[in-house]
Amino acid sequence: MGFSTDNLKGLVLALLSSGFIGASFIIKKKGLRRAAAASGIRAGVGGYSYLLEPLWWAGMITMIVGEVANFVAYAFAPAVLVTPLGALSIIVSAVLAHFVLKEKLHSLGILGCVMCIAGSVVIVIHAPQEREISSVQEIWKLATQTAFLLYVASVIVLVFVLIFHFAPRYGHTNVLIYTGICSLMGSLSVMSVKALGTSLKLTFEGMNQLIYPQTWFFMLVVLTCVITQMDYLNKALDTFNTAIVSPIYYVMFTTLTILASVIMFKQREHLCDTSHC
């Protein structure tokens, strides 16, 4: 398949985004440690003293820069191309955690990082061409398909079960609880970011999409999902080793995002076209 100009723009933006996001994990972790030392209440047990810590906000700003680049990338390239490139953030955070946070990166961790990169390369090589979207109403039609609505309902149920049943009991001992919440909500936020980014792209091209209520609904979903993700990602980073949280979060988040993208945008057909399945 030919690698389009839009796909190339999305690729570059996704790589830049991953660098910023990977570094933000480390900065935020140092901020969380400093806040916990000052207040005696960790984020992992419900403390929010990190909101008064400048270093945590420096990490947050770094993450926002990365997320903005990621947001724009989704406007140019399909989610199945952009999301797997988050593997770079795993490498950045793992290496920085080893040197800055003194969190030992073992041989299996190195192997895992290499496998993440290898998988991302395969995805990039076989990335489908982006289907043309002419309005936010077209995206809304895709988002209200029965199959995708069932996926959304399943995610919401799983998130509520994890938050109210499993998190209080096992959240501090099992890394999959907090990262699972982040990943599930993340898959919905990516689909909404994709829709919102496309709407803004069309608006800048002269086709105003801000007049449609669907655009504002997607924005509300993005804000809700991102706030939830940030809260539980802070809990995960405060409770577990960064070298453990980052790869697990990446794998779960990427898998669920590709699944959501395949269901919503029906990109399996395009993937099959590129791999002749």
Number of C-alpha atoms within 10 A of each C-alpha: 11 11 13 14 11 15 24 14 16 25 23 15 24 28 21 21 28 27 21 23 28 26 23 26 29 23 24 26 21 20 24 27 18 19 24 20 11 13 12 12 15 22 23 22 13 10 16 18 17 23 13 11 18 14 19 24 17 15 22 19 16 21 23 17 17 23 19 14 20 28 23 22 30 29 24 23 28 24 28 27 27 29 26 25 28 27 27 23 25 32 25 20 26 29 21 20 24 15 12 13 16 10 16 15 16 11 9 9 16 15 10 16 19 15 13 21 18 13 14 22 16 12 18 18 14 20 24 27 19 19 12 7 13 12 18 24 17 12 22 16 10 17 19 13 14 12 13 18 15 13 16 19 11 12 19 16 10 15 21 13 13 20 17 10 12 15 19 12 13 14 22 17 11 15 20 19 22 29 25 22 26 25 27 24 27 23 25 23 23 25 24 23 24 25 27 28 23 25 27 19 17 19 15 11 9 9 13 15 21 15 9 13 12 18 23 14 13 22 18 14 18 22 14 13 20 17 13 14 22 13 17 22 24 20 23 27 26 23 20 15 16 25 23 17 22 23 22 19 23 21 17 18 25 24 18 19 25 23 17 24 22 18 20 22 20 14 23 17 13 18 18 12 13 16 12 8 8
